[in-house]
Amino acid sequence: MFGTEWCSSGQDEVRRAGRQWIEERYNTKTATAALIEGIDKARAQSGGATTATHPAAWMAEIVKHFPHRPQPVAAG
């Protein structure tokens, strides 16, 4: 049922094309360019410097909005 007999060479070609598409769009060069562009756009907006706060700093507030409160994980 889960063998490779259902795979055809056409599907292999589509997979290869998909991998190529990903490599062209998601590589170090394009990721770096996108990050720099995002930083430049953020800096161009009005406002001043601020300090980032990790979500863990306000976890008590976040969990109020969960449908079920998360349970602590037992150590061990």
N, CA, C, O and CB atoms as a CASP TS submission, in Angstrom:
PFRMAT TS
TARGET T0000
AUTHOR 0000-0000-0000
METHOD Language model
MODEL 1
PARENT N/A
ATOM      1  N   MET     1       0.817  -1.202   0.000  1.00  0.00           N
ATOM      2  CA  MET     1       0.000   0.000   0.000  1.00  0.00           C
ATOM      3  C   MET     1       0.857   1.262   0.000  1.00  0.00           C
ATOM      4  O   MET     1       0.503   2.240  -0.657  1.00  0.00           O
ATOM      5  CB  MET     1      -0.927   0.001   1.201  1.00  0.00           C
ATOM      6  N   PHE     2       1.969   1.260   0.717  1.00  0.00           N
ATOM      7  CA  PHE     2       2.802   2.446   0.806  1.00  0.00           C
ATOM      8  C   PHE     2       4.100   2.289   0.027  1.00  0.00           C
ATOM      9  O   PHE     2       5.075   2.985   0.313  1.00  0.00           O
ATOM     10  CB  PHE     2       3.103   2.759   2.251  1.00  0.00           C
ATOM     11  N   GLY     3       4.132   1.409  -0.929  1.00  0.00           N
ATOM     12  CA  GLY     3       5.335   1.213  -1.726  1.00  0.00           C
ATOM     13  C   GLY     3       5.544   2.351  -2.704  1.00  0.00           C
ATOM     14  O   GLY     3       4.794   3.326  -2.719  1.00  0.00           O
ATOM     15  N   THR     4       6.568   2.212  -3.511  1.00  0.00           N
ATOM     16  CA  THR     4       6.894   3.269  -4.475  1.00  0.00           C
ATOM     17  C   THR     4       6.268   3.013  -5.835  1.00  0.00           C
ATOM     18  O   THR     4       6.492   3.780  -6.772  1.00  0.00           O
ATOM     19  CB  THR     4       8.399   3.397  -4.625  1.00  0.00           C
ATOM     20  N   GLU     5       5.476   1.932  -5.959  1.00  0.00           N
ATOM     21  CA  GLU     5       4.914   1.608  -7.263  1.00  0.00           C
ATOM     22  C   GLU     5       3.965   2.683  -7.787  1.00  0.00           C
ATOM     23  O   GLU     5       3.737   2.767  -8.994  1.00  0.00           O
ATOM     24  CB  GLU     5       4.192   0.295  -7.190  1.00  0.00           C
ATOM     25  N   TRP     6       3.414   3.500  -6.901  1.00  0.00           N
ATOM     26  CA  TRP     6       2.507   4.554  -7.342  1.00  0.00           C
ATOM     27  C   TRP     6       3.252   5.763  -7.894  1.00  0.00           C
ATOM     28  O   TRP     6       2.633   6.615  -8.533  1.00  0.00           O
ATOM     29  CB  TRP     6       1.617   4.982  -6.196  1.00  0.00           C
ATOM     30  N   CYS     7       4.536   5.865  -7.675  1.00  0.00           N
ATOM     31  CA  CYS     7       5.335   6.990  -8.156  1.00  0.00           C
ATOM     32  C   CYS     7       5.638   6.805  -9.635  1.00  0.00           C
ATOM     33  O   CYS     7       6.097   5.745 -10.061  1.00  0.00           O
ATOM     34  CB  CYS     7       6.647   7.127  -7.345  1.00  0.00           C
ATOM     35  N   SER     8       5.385   7.815 -10.384  1.00  0.00           N
ATOM     36  CA  SER     8       5.723   7.751 -11.806  1.00  0.00           C
ATOM     37  C   SER     8       6.842   8.735 -12.085  1.00  0.00           C
ATOM     38  O   SER     8       7.133   9.610 -11.270  1.00  0.00           O
ATOM     39  CB  SER     8       4.485   8.055 -12.697  1.00  0.00           C
ATOM     40  N   SER     9       7.463   8.586 -13.237  1.00  0.00           N
ATOM     41  CA  SER     9       8.544   9.509 -13.587  1.00  0.00           C
ATOM     42  C   SER     9       8.015  10.933 -13.718  1.00  0.00           C
ATOM     43  O   SER     9       8.757  11.890 -13.496  1.00  0.00           O
ATOM     44  CB  SER     9       9.225   9.074 -14.896  1.00  0.00           C
ATOM     45  N   GLY    10       6.744  11.083 -14.075  1.00  0.00           N
ATOM     46  CA  GLY    10       6.146  12.419 -14.147  1.00  0.00           C
ATOM     47  C   GLY    10       6.116  13.090 -12.787  1.00  0.00           C
ATOM     48  O   GLY    10       6.375  14.287 -12.666  1.00  0.00           O
ATOM     49  N   GLN    11       5.799  12.311 -11.768  1.00  0.00           N
ATOM     50  CA  GLN    11       5.786  12.864 -10.412  1.00  0.00           C
ATOM     51  C   GLN    11       7.196  13.207  -9.957  1.00  0.00           C
ATOM     52  O   GLN    11       7.408  14.205  -9.268  1.00  0.00           O
ATOM     53  CB  GLN    11       5.140  11.875  -9.431  1.00  0.00           C
ATOM     54  N   ASP    12       8.149  12.383 -10.341  1.00  0.00           N
ATOM     55  CA  ASP    12       9.540  12.682 -10.001  1.00  0.00           C
ATOM     56  C   ASP    12       9.975  13.997 -10.632  1.00  0.00           C
ATOM     57  O   ASP    12      10.695  14.785 -10.017  1.00  0.00           O
ATOM     58  CB  ASP    12      10.467  11.543 -10.456  1.00  0.00           C
ATOM     59  N   GLU    13       9.533  14.225 -11.860  1.00  0.00           N
ATOM     60  CA  GLU    13       9.882  15.473 -12.548  1.00  0.00           C
ATOM     61  C   GLU    13       9.255  16.671 -11.838  1.00  0.00           C
ATOM     62  O   GLU    13       9.890  17.715 -11.691  1.00  0.00           O
ATOM     63  CB  GLU    13       9.423  15.427 -14.021  1.00  0.00           C
ATOM     64  N   VAL    14       8.024  16.516 -11.407  1.00  0.00           N
ATOM     65  CA  VAL    14       7.351  17.598 -10.675  1.00  0.00           C
ATOM     66  C   VAL    14       8.078  17.862  -9.356  1.00  0.00           C
ATOM     67  O   VAL    14       8.257  19.016  -8.966  1.00  0.00           O
ATOM     68  CB  VAL    14       5.856  17.242 -10.411  1.00  0.00           C
ATOM     69  N   ARG    15       8.493  16.806  -8.674  1.00  0.00           N
ATOM     70  CA  ARG    15       9.239  16.978  -7.425  1.00  0.00           C
ATOM     71  C   ARG    15      10.558  17.704  -7.661  1.00  0.00           C
ATOM     72  O   ARG    15      10.926  18.601  -6.903  1.00  0.00           O
ATOM     73  CB  ARG    15       9.501  15.620  -6.771  1.00  0.00           C
ATOM     74  N   ARG    16      11.263  17.310  -8.714  1.00  0.00           N
ATOM     75  CA  ARG    16      12.530  17.981  -9.043  1.00  0.00           C
ATOM     76  C   ARG    16      12.296  19.460  -9.322  1.00  0.00           C
ATOM     77  O   ARG    16      13.045  20.316  -8.851  1.00  0.00           O
ATOM     78  CB  ARG    16      13.203  17.311 -10.262  1.00  0.00           C
ATOM     79  N   ALA    17      11.253  19.755 -10.091  1.00  0.00           N
ATOM     80  CA  ALA    17      10.937  21.152 -10.404  1.00  0.00           C
ATOM     81  C   ALA    17      10.585  21.916  -9.129  1.00  0.00           C
ATOM     82  O   ALA    17      10.966  23.075  -8.970  1.00  0.00           O
ATOM     83  CB  ALA    17       9.771  21.233 -11.417  1.00  0.00           C
ATOM     84  N   GLY    18       9.858  21.264  -8.221  1.00  0.00           N
ATOM     85  CA  GLY    18       9.512  21.907  -6.955  1.00  0.00           C
ATOM     86  C   GLY    18      10.732  22.202  -6.109  1.00  0.00           C
ATOM     87  O   GLY    18      10.845  23.279  -5.525  1.00  0.00           O
ATOM     88  N   ARG    19      11.651  21.242  -6.042  1.00  0.00           N
ATOM     89  CA  ARG    19      12.885  21.469  -5.283  1.00  0.00           C
ATOM     90  C   ARG    19      13.699  22.600  -5.895  1.00  0.00           C
ATOM     91  O   ARG    19      14.269  23.416  -5.171  1.00  0.00           O
ATOM     92  CB  ARG    19      13.728  20.185  -5.227  1.00  0.00           C
ATOM     93  N   GLN    20      13.757  22.656  -7.219  1.00  0.00           N
ATOM     94  CA  GLN    20      14.488  23.729  -7.899  1.00  0.00           C
ATOM     95  C   GLN    20      13.848  25.080  -7.592  1.00  0.00           C
ATOM     96  O   GLN    20      14.546  26.061  -7.336  1.00  0.00           O
ATOM     97  CB  GLN    20      14.522  23.485  -9.427  1.00  0.00           C
ATOM     98  N   TRP    21      12.516  25.125  -7.619  1.00  0.00           N
ATOM     99  CA  TRP    21      11.788  26.362  -7.336  1.00  0.00           C
ATOM    100  C   TRP    21      12.126  26.848  -5.925  1.00  0.00           C
ATOM    101  O   TRP    21      12.361  28.038  -5.717  1.00  0.00           O
ATOM    102  CB  TRP    21      10.255  26.147  -7.486  1.00  0.00           C
ATOM    103  N   ILE    22      12.150  25.933  -4.965  1.00  0.00           N
ATOM    104  CA  ILE    22      12.474  26.299  -3.585  1.00  0.00           C
ATOM    105  C   ILE    22      13.911  26.790  -3.481  1.00  0.00           C
ATOM    106  O   ILE    22      14.174  27.799  -2.826  1.00  0.00           O
ATOM    107  CB  ILE    22      12.253  25.106  -2.643  1.00  0.00           C
ATOM    108  N   GLU    23      14.845  26.087  -4.120  1.00  0.00           N
ATOM    109  CA  GLU    23      16.256  26.494  -4.072  1.00  0.00           C
ATOM    110  C   GLU    23      16.459  27.886  -4.651  1.00  0.00           C
ATOM    111  O   GLU    23      17.276  28.657  -4.148  1.00  0.00           O
ATOM    112  CB  GLU    23      17.124  25.491  -4.828  1.00  0.00           C
ATOM    113  N   GLU    24      15.716  28.212  -5.710  1.00  0.00           N
ATOM    114  CA  GLU    24      15.858  29.529  -6.337  1.00  0.00           C
ATOM    115  C   GLU    24      15.325  30.643  -5.447  1.00  0.00           C
ATOM    116  O   GLU    24      15.836  31.763  -5.487  1.00  0.00           O
ATOM    117  CB  GLU    24      15.136  29.553  -7.676  1.00  0.00           C
ATOM    118  N   ARG    25      14.322  30.355  -4.657  1.00  0.00           N
ATOM    119  CA  ARG    25      13.668  31.390  -3.870  1.00  0.00           C
ATOM    120  C   ARG    25      14.097  31.440  -2.410  1.00  0.00           C
ATOM    121  O   ARG    25      14.029  32.497  -1.783  1.00  0.00           O
ATOM    122  CB  ARG    25      12.207  31.197  -3.935  1.00  0.00           C
ATOM    123  N   TYR    26      14.530  30.333  -1.871  1.00  0.00           N
ATOM    124  CA  TYR    26      14.846  30.263  -0.447  1.00  0.00           C
ATOM    125  C   TYR    26      16.280  29.800  -0.253  1.00  0.00           C
ATOM    126  O   TYR    26      16.540  28.663   0.140  1.00  0.00           O
ATOM    127  CB  TYR    26      13.874  29.318   0.284  1.00  0.00           C
ATOM    128  N   ASN    27      17.186  30.692  -0.532  1.00  0.00           N
ATOM    129  CA  ASN    27      18.601  30.397  -0.326  1.00  0.00           C
ATOM    130  C   ASN    27      19.210  31.546   0.467  1.00  0.00           C
ATOM    131  O   ASN    27      18.526  32.522   0.773  1.00  0.00           O
ATOM    132  CB  ASN    27      19.350  30.190  -1.690  1.00  0.00           C
ATOM    133  N   THR    28      20.475  31.435   0.797  1.00  0.00           N
ATOM    134  CA  THR    28      21.127  32.448   1.623  1.00  0.00           C
ATOM    135  C   THR    28      21.068  33.825   0.981  1.00  0.00           C
ATOM    136  O   THR    28      20.821  34.820   1.663  1.00  0.00           O
ATOM    137  CB  THR    28      22.570  32.063   1.881  1.00  0.00           C
ATOM    138  N   LYS    29      21.291  33.887  -0.318  1.00  0.00           N
ATOM    139  CA  LYS    29      21.306  35.181  -1.005  1.00  0.00           C
ATOM    140  C   LYS    29      19.933  35.850  -0.953  1.00  0.00           C
ATOM    141  O   LYS    29      19.834  37.029  -0.614  1.00  0.00           O
ATOM    142  CB  LYS    29      21.749  35.006  -2.465  1.00  0.00           C
ATOM    143  N   THR    30      18.875  35.110  -1.283  1.00  0.00           N
ATOM    144  CA  THR    30      17.548  35.724  -1.290  1.00  0.00           C
ATOM    145  C   THR    30      17.056  36.015   0.126  1.00  0.00           C
ATOM    146  O   THR    30      16.382  37.020   0.353  1.00  0.00           O
ATOM    147  CB  THR    30      16.553  34.819  -2.012  1.00  0.00           C
ATOM    148  N   ALA    31      17.387  35.141   1.083  1.00  0.00           N
ATOM    149  CA  ALA    31      16.974  35.386   2.466  1.00  0.00           C
ATOM    150  C   ALA    31      17.653  36.633   3.021  1.00  0.00           C
ATOM    151  O   ALA    31      17.017  37.443   3.696  1.00  0.00           O
ATOM    152  CB  ALA    31      17.298  34.169   3.349  1.00  0.00           C
ATOM    153  N   THR    32      18.939  36.786   2.737  1.00  0.00           N
ATOM    154  CA  THR    32      19.674  37.964   3.204  1.00  0.00           C
ATOM    155  C   THR    32      19.098  39.230   2.588  1.00  0.00           C
ATOM    156  O   THR    32      18.899  40.229   3.279  1.00  0.00           O
ATOM    157  CB  THR    32      21.171  37.841   2.864  1.00  0.00           C
ATOM    158  N   ALA    33      18.833  39.186   1.295  1.00  0.00           N
ATOM    159  CA  ALA    33      18.260  40.357   0.620  1.00  0.00           C
ATOM    160  C   ALA    33      16.897  40.711   1.208  1.00  0.00           C
ATOM    161  O   ALA    33      16.600  41.889   1.409  1.00  0.00           O
ATOM    162  CB  ALA    33      18.130  40.097  -0.893  1.00  0.00           C
ATOM    163  N   ALA    34      16.068  39.710   1.487  1.00  0.00           N
ATOM    164  CA  ALA    34      14.747  39.962   2.058  1.00  0.00           C
ATOM    165  C   ALA    34      14.854  40.545   3.463  1.00  0.00           C
ATOM    166  O   ALA    34      14.095  41.447   3.818  1.00  0.00           O
ATOM    167  CB  ALA    34      13.925  38.673   2.086  1.00  0.00           C
ATOM    168  N   LEU    35      15.787  40.039   4.263  1.00  0.00           N
ATOM    169  CA  LEU    35      15.970  40.576   5.611  1.00  0.00           C
ATOM    170  C   LEU    35      16.437  42.024   5.581  1.00  0.00           C
ATOM    171  O   LEU    35      15.940  42.857   6.338  1.00  0.00           O
ATOM    172  CB  LEU    35      16.968  39.728   6.386  1.00  0.00           C
ATOM    173  N   ILE    36      17.383  42.320   4.716  1.00  0.00           N
ATOM    174  CA  ILE    36      17.882  43.694   4.604  1.00  0.00           C
ATOM    175  C   ILE    36      16.772  44.619   4.125  1.00  0.00           C
ATOM    176  O   ILE    36      16.633  45.736   4.623  1.00  0.00           O
ATOM    177  CB  ILE    36      19.089  43.763   3.641  1.00  0.00           C
ATOM    178  N   GLU    37      15.982  44.158   3.161  1.00  0.00           N
ATOM    179  CA  GLU    37      14.862  44.965   2.677  1.00  0.00           C
ATOM    180  C   GLU    37      13.868  45.230   3.808  1.00  0.00           C
ATOM    181  O   GLU    37      13.380  46.350   3.956  1.00  0.00           O
ATOM    182  CB  GLU    37      14.157  44.261   1.496  1.00  0.00           C
ATOM    183  N   GLY    38      13.569  44.209   4.601  1.00  0.00           N
ATOM    184  CA  GLY    38      12.653  44.382   5.720  1.00  0.00           C
ATOM    185  C   GLY    38      13.176  45.361   6.756  1.00  0.00           C
ATOM    186  O   GLY    38      12.424  46.183   7.279  1.00  0.00           O
ATOM    187  N   ILE    39      14.455  45.273   7.048  1.00  0.00           N
ATOM    188  CA  ILE    39      15.076  46.200   7.998  1.00  0.00           C
ATOM    189  C   ILE    39      15.025  47.623   7.462  1.00  0.00           C
ATOM    190  O   ILE    39      14.691  48.556   8.192  1.00  0.00           O
ATOM    191  CB  ILE    39      16.535  45.792   8.284  1.00  0.00           C
ATOM    192  N   ASP    40      15.356  47.786   6.184  1.00  0.00           N
ATOM    193  CA  ASP    40      15.313  49.123   5.580  1.00  0.00           C
ATOM    194  C   ASP    40      13.905  49.704   5.632  1.00  0.00           C
ATOM    195  O   ASP    40      13.735  50.886   5.929  1.00  0.00           O
ATOM    196  CB  ASP    40      15.804  49.070   4.126  1.00  0.00           C
ATOM    197  N   LYS    41      12.895  48.884   5.347  1.00  0.00           N
ATOM    198  CA  LYS    41      11.509  49.363   5.394  1.00  0.00           C
ATOM    199  C   LYS    41      11.099  49.718   6.819  1.00  0.00           C
ATOM    200  O   LYS    41      10.404  50.710   7.040  1.00  0.00           O
ATOM    201  CB  LYS    41      10.556  48.303   4.821  1.00  0.00           C
ATOM    202  N   ALA    42      11.527  48.913   7.781  1.00  0.00           N
ATOM    203  CA  ALA    42      11.193  49.206   9.178  1.00  0.00           C
ATOM    204  C   ALA    42      11.848  50.500   9.631  1.00  0.00           C
ATOM    205  O   ALA    42      11.230  51.299  10.335  1.00  0.00           O
ATOM    206  CB  ALA    42      11.627  48.051  10.090  1.00  0.00           C
ATOM    207  N   ARG    43      13.082  50.707   9.235  1.00  0.00           N
ATOM    208  CA  ARG    43      13.793  51.929   9.629  1.00  0.00           C
ATOM    209  C   ARG    43      13.204  53.166   8.969  1.00  0.00           C
ATOM    210  O   ARG    43      13.318  54.265   9.511  1.00  0.00           O
ATOM    211  CB  ARG    43      15.268  51.817   9.279  1.00  0.00           C
ATOM    212  N   ALA    44      12.581  53.006   7.815  1.00  0.00           N
ATOM    213  CA  ALA    44      12.005  54.142   7.101  1.00  0.00           C
ATOM    214  C   ALA    44      10.697  54.610   7.735  1.00  0.00           C
ATOM    215  O   ALA    44      10.231  55.709   7.432  1.00  0.00           O
ATOM    216  CB  ALA    44      11.770  53.777   5.643  1.00  0.00           C
ATOM    217  N   GLN    45      10.102  53.811   8.597  1.00  0.00           N
ATOM    218  CA  GLN    45       8.845  54.190   9.231  1.00  0.00           C
ATOM    219  C   GLN    45       9.103  55.147  10.385  1.00  0.00           C
ATOM    220  O   GLN    45      10.206  55.228  10.925  1.00  0.00           O
ATOM    221  CB  GLN    45       8.091  52.947   9.723  1.00  0.00           C
ATOM    222  N   SER    46       8.046  55.866  10.744  1.00  0.00           N
ATOM    223  CA  SER    46       8.180  56.793  11.865  1.00  0.00           C
ATOM    224  C   SER    46       8.275  56.013  13.167  1.00  0.00           C
ATOM    225  O   SER    46       7.884  54.848  13.238  1.00  0.00           O
ATOM    226  CB  SER    46       6.992  57.781  11.911  1.00  0.00           C
ATOM    227  N   GLY    47       8.786  56.650  14.166  1.00  0.00           N
ATOM    228  CA  GLY    47       8.920  55.995  15.466  1.00  0.00           C
ATOM    229  C   GLY    47      10.358  56.012  15.920  1.00  0.00           C
ATOM    230  O   GLY    47      11.258  56.435  15.195  1.00  0.00           O
ATOM    231  N   GLY    48      10.549  55.555  17.105  1.00  0.00           N
ATOM    232  CA  GLY    48      11.884  55.564  17.669  1.00  0.00           C
ATOM    233  C   GLY    48      12.325  54.186  18.099  1.00  0.00           C
ATOM    234  O   GLY    48      11.640  53.185  17.884  1.00  0.00           O
ATOM    235  N   ALA    49      13.469  54.168  18.701  1.00  0.00           N
ATOM    236  CA  ALA    49      14.033  52.909  19.165  1.00  0.00           C
ATOM    237  C   ALA    49      13.165  52.337  20.280  1.00  0.00           C
ATOM    238  O   ALA    49      12.526  53.078  21.027  1.00  0.00           O
ATOM    239  CB  ALA    49      15.486  53.105  19.650  1.00  0.00           C
ATOM    240  N   THR    50      13.152  51.058  20.377  1.00  0.00           N
ATOM    241  CA  THR    50      12.386  50.387  21.422  1.00  0.00           C
ATOM    242  C   THR    50      13.135  49.142  21.871  1.00  0.00           C
ATOM    243  O   THR    50      14.133  48.750  21.266  1.00  0.00           O
ATOM    244  CB  THR    50      10.963  50.023  20.924  1.00  0.00           C
ATOM    245  N   THR    51      12.655  48.543  22.912  1.00  0.00           N
ATOM    246  CA  THR    51      13.258  47.315  23.419  1.00  0.00           C
ATOM    247  C   THR    51      12.299  46.165  23.160  1.00  0.00           C
ATOM    248  O   THR    51      11.114  46.254  23.482  1.00  0.00           O
ATOM    249  CB  THR    51      13.594  47.432  24.936  1.00  0.00           C
ATOM    250  N   ALA    52      12.799  45.106  22.590  1.00  0.00           N
ATOM    251  CA  ALA    52      11.974  43.922  22.357  1.00  0.00           C
ATOM    252  C   ALA    52      11.766  43.186  23.672  1.00  0.00           C
ATOM    253  O   ALA    52      12.654  43.147  24.524  1.00  0.00           O
ATOM    254  CB  ALA    52      12.626  42.986  21.304  1.00  0.00           C
ATOM    255  N   THR    53      10.587  42.607  23.826  1.00  0.00           N
ATOM    256  CA  THR    53      10.275  41.833  25.021  1.00  0.00           C
ATOM    257  C   THR    53       9.893  40.422  24.608  1.00  0.00           C
ATOM    258  O   THR    53       9.011  40.237  23.769  1.00  0.00           O
ATOM    259  CB  THR    53       9.136  42.497  25.838  1.00  0.00           C
ATOM    260  N   HIS    54      10.541  39.439  25.182  1.00  0.00           N
ATOM    261  CA  HIS    54      10.241  38.041  24.874  1.00  0.00           C
ATOM    262  C   HIS    54       8.853  37.696  25.405  1.00  0.00           C
ATOM    263  O   HIS    54       8.489  38.124  26.500  1.00  0.00           O
ATOM    264  CB  HIS    54      11.316  37.090  25.483  1.00  0.00           C
ATOM    265  N   PRO    55       8.065  36.920  24.634  1.00  0.00           N
ATOM    266  CA  PRO    55       6.716  36.562  25.093  1.00  0.00           C
ATOM    267  C   PRO    55       6.680  35.898  26.468  1.00  0.00           C
ATOM    268  O   PRO    55       5.671  35.989  27.166  1.00  0.00           O
ATOM    269  CB  PRO    55       6.079  35.646  24.097  1.00  0.00           C
ATOM    270  N   ALA    56       7.753  35.239  26.864  1.00  0.00           N
ATOM    271  CA  ALA    56       7.777  34.595  28.181  1.00  0.00           C
ATOM    272  C   ALA    56       7.622  35.621  29.301  1.00  0.00           C
ATOM    273  O   ALA    56       7.182  35.276  30.398  1.00  0.00           O
ATOM    274  CB  ALA    56       9.082  33.810  28.366  1.00  0.00           C
ATOM    275  N   ALA    57       7.977  36.868  29.039  1.00  0.00           N
ATOM    276  CA  ALA    57       7.873  37.913  30.056  1.00  0.00           C
ATOM    277  C   ALA    57       6.419  38.227  30.387  1.00  0.00           C
ATOM    278  O   ALA    57       6.134  38.728  31.475  1.00  0.00           O
ATOM    279  CB  ALA    57       8.584  39.179  29.589  1.00  0.00           C
ATOM    280  N   TRP    58       5.500  37.944  29.478  1.00  0.00           N
ATOM    281  CA  TRP    58       4.091  38.179  29.752  1.00  0.00           C
ATOM    282  C   TRP    58       3.253  36.921  29.534  1.00  0.00           C
ATOM    283  O   TRP    58       2.105  36.995  29.098  1.00  0.00           O
ATOM    284  CB  TRP    58       3.572  39.304  28.879  1.00  0.00           C
ATOM    285  N   MET    59       3.845  35.767  29.844  1.00  0.00           N
ATOM    286  CA  MET    59       3.159  34.488  29.687  1.00  0.00           C
ATOM    287  C   MET    59       1.884  34.415  30.523  1.00  0.00           C
ATOM    288  O   MET    59       0.890  33.842  30.078  1.00  0.00           O
ATOM    289  CB  MET    59       4.089  33.350  30.065  1.00  0.00           C
ATOM    290  N   ALA    60       1.896  34.985  31.725  1.00  0.00           N
ATOM    291  CA  ALA    60       0.702  34.952  32.572  1.00  0.00           C
ATOM    292  C   ALA    60      -0.479  35.625  31.871  1.00  0.00           C
ATOM    293  O   ALA    60      -1.621  35.195  32.035  1.00  0.00           O
ATOM    294  CB  ALA    60       0.981  35.639  33.923  1.00  0.00           C
ATOM    295  N   GLU    61      -0.219  36.657  31.107  1.00  0.00           N
ATOM    296  CA  GLU    61      -1.279  37.340  30.366  1.00  0.00           C
ATOM    297  C   GLU    61      -1.708  36.529  29.148  1.00  0.00           C
ATOM    298  O   GLU    61      -2.897  36.451  28.839  1.00  0.00           O
ATOM    299  CB  GLU    61      -0.814  38.734  29.933  1.00  0.00           C
ATOM    300  N   ILE    62      -0.750  35.930  28.462  1.00  0.00           N
ATOM    301  CA  ILE    62      -1.059  35.158  27.254  1.00  0.00           C
ATOM    302  C   ILE    62      -1.979  33.988  27.580  1.00  0.00           C
ATOM    303  O   ILE    62      -2.969  33.764  26.884  1.00  0.00           O
ATOM    304  CB  ILE    62       0.234  34.647  26.595  1.00  0.00           C
ATOM    305  N   VAL    63      -1.657  33.238  28.635  1.00  0.00           N
ATOM    306  CA  VAL    63      -2.419  32.023  28.922  1.00  0.00           C
ATOM    307  C   VAL    63      -3.865  32.304  29.318  1.00  0.00           C
ATOM    308  O   VAL    63      -4.693  31.394  29.277  1.00  0.00           O
ATOM    309  CB  VAL    63      -1.744  31.246  30.019  1.00  0.00           C
ATOM    310  N   LYS    64      -4.187  33.523  29.694  1.00  0.00           N
ATOM    311  CA  LYS    64      -5.582  33.869  29.983  1.00  0.00           C
ATOM    312  C   LYS    64      -6.462  33.687  28.754  1.00  0.00           C
ATOM    313  O   LYS    64      -7.673  33.502  28.878  1.00  0.00           O
ATOM    314  CB  LYS    64      -5.683  35.311  30.487  1.00  0.00           C
ATOM    315  N   HIS    65      -5.864  33.739  27.578  1.00  0.00           N
ATOM    316  CA  HIS    65      -6.621  33.672  26.332  1.00  0.00           C
ATOM    317  C   HIS    65      -6.628  32.274  25.718  1.00  0.00           C
ATOM    318  O   HIS    65      -7.250  32.071  24.675  1.00  0.00           O
ATOM    319  CB  HIS    65      -6.056  34.655  25.341  1.00  0.00           C
ATOM    320  N   PHE    66      -5.956  31.311  26.337  1.00  0.00           N
ATOM    321  CA  PHE    66      -5.960  29.928  25.852  1.00  0.00           C
ATOM    322  C   PHE    66      -7.291  29.285  26.234  1.00  0.00           C
ATOM    323  O   PHE    66      -7.787  29.519  27.336  1.00  0.00           O
ATOM    324  CB  PHE    66      -4.754  29.114  26.440  1.00  0.00           C
ATOM    325  N   PRO    67      -7.879  28.481  25.348  1.00  0.00           N
ATOM    326  CA  PRO    67      -9.115  27.790  25.721  1.00  0.00           C
ATOM    327  C   PRO    67      -8.890  26.805  26.875  1.00  0.00           C
ATOM    328  O   PRO    67      -9.776  26.617  27.709  1.00  0.00           O
ATOM    329  CB  PRO    67      -9.688  27.051  24.509  1.00  0.00           C
ATOM    330  N   HIS    68      -7.730  26.187  26.925  1.00  0.00           N
ATOM    331  CA  HIS    68      -7.360  25.276  28.009  1.00  0.00           C
ATOM    332  C   HIS    68      -5.982  25.697  28.484  1.00  0.00           C
ATOM    333  O   HIS    68      -5.047  25.808  27.691  1.00  0.00           O
ATOM    334  CB  HIS    68      -7.376  23.764  27.546  1.00  0.00           C
ATOM    335  N   ARG    69      -5.867  25.923  29.747  1.00  0.00           N
ATOM    336  CA  ARG    69      -4.572  26.353  30.282  1.00  0.00           C
ATOM    337  C   ARG    69      -3.549  25.242  30.121  1.00  0.00           C
ATOM    338  O   ARG    69      -3.848  24.083  30.409  1.00  0.00           O
ATOM    339  CB  ARG    69      -4.697  26.758  31.766  1.00  0.00           C
ATOM    340  N   PRO    70      -2.358  25.571  29.672  1.00  0.00           N
ATOM    341  CA  PRO    70      -1.321  24.549  29.534  1.00  0.00           C
ATOM    342  C   PRO    70      -0.909  23.999  30.894  1.00  0.00           C
ATOM    343  O   PRO    70      -0.845  24.727  31.885  1.00  0.00           O
ATOM    344  CB  PRO    70      -0.100  25.121  28.806  1.00  0.00           C
ATOM    345  N   GLN    71      -0.634  22.717  30.920  1.00  0.00           N
ATOM    346  CA  GLN    71      -0.205  22.064  32.150  1.00  0.00           C
ATOM    347  C   GLN    71       1.312  22.006  32.187  1.00  0.00           C
ATOM    348  O   GLN    71       1.945  21.796  31.152  1.00  0.00           O
ATOM    349  CB  GLN    71      -0.809  20.646  32.266  1.00  0.00           C
ATOM    350  N   PRO    72       1.905  22.186  33.356  1.00  0.00           N
ATOM    351  CA  PRO    72       3.365  22.093  33.440  1.00  0.00           C
ATOM    352  C   PRO    72       3.828  20.675  33.105  1.00  0.00           C
ATOM    353  O   PRO    72       3.135  19.698  33.386  1.00  0.00           O
ATOM    354  CB  PRO    72       3.856  22.499  34.851  1.00  0.00           C
ATOM    355  N   VAL    73       4.982  20.586  32.516  1.00  0.00           N
ATOM    356  CA  VAL    73       5.563  19.295  32.164  1.00  0.00           C
ATOM    357  C   VAL    73       6.333  18.774  33.362  1.00  0.00           C
ATOM    358  O   VAL    73       7.145  19.488  33.953  1.00  0.00           O
ATOM    359  CB  VAL    73       6.483  19.407  30.913  1.00  0.00           C
ATOM    360  N   ALA    74       6.074  17.533  33.712  1.00  0.00           N
ATOM    361  CA  ALA    74       6.773  16.933  34.850  1.00  0.00           C
ATOM    362  C   ALA    74       8.214  16.641  34.480  1.00  0.00           C
ATOM    363  O   ALA    74       8.489  16.117  33.400  1.00  0.00           O
ATOM    364  CB  ALA    74       6.067  15.644  35.310  1.00  0.00           C
ATOM    365  N   ALA    75       9.116  16.972  35.355  1.00  0.00           N
ATOM    366  CA  ALA    75      10.535  16.703  35.110  1.00  0.00           C
ATOM    367  C   ALA    75      10.806  15.221  35.295  1.00  0.00           C
ATOM    368  O   ALA    75      10.178  14.554  36.118  1.00  0.00           O
ATOM    369  CB  ALA    75      11.436  17.543  36.053  1.00  0.00           C
ATOM    370  N   GLY    76      11.739  14.729  34.525  1.00  0.00           N
ATOM    371  CA  GLY    76      12.166  13.386  34.799  1.00  0.00           C
ATOM    372  C   GLY    76      12.077  12.475  33.687  1.00  0.00           C
ATOM    373  O   GLY    76      12.421  11.300  33.823  1.00  0.00           O
TER
END
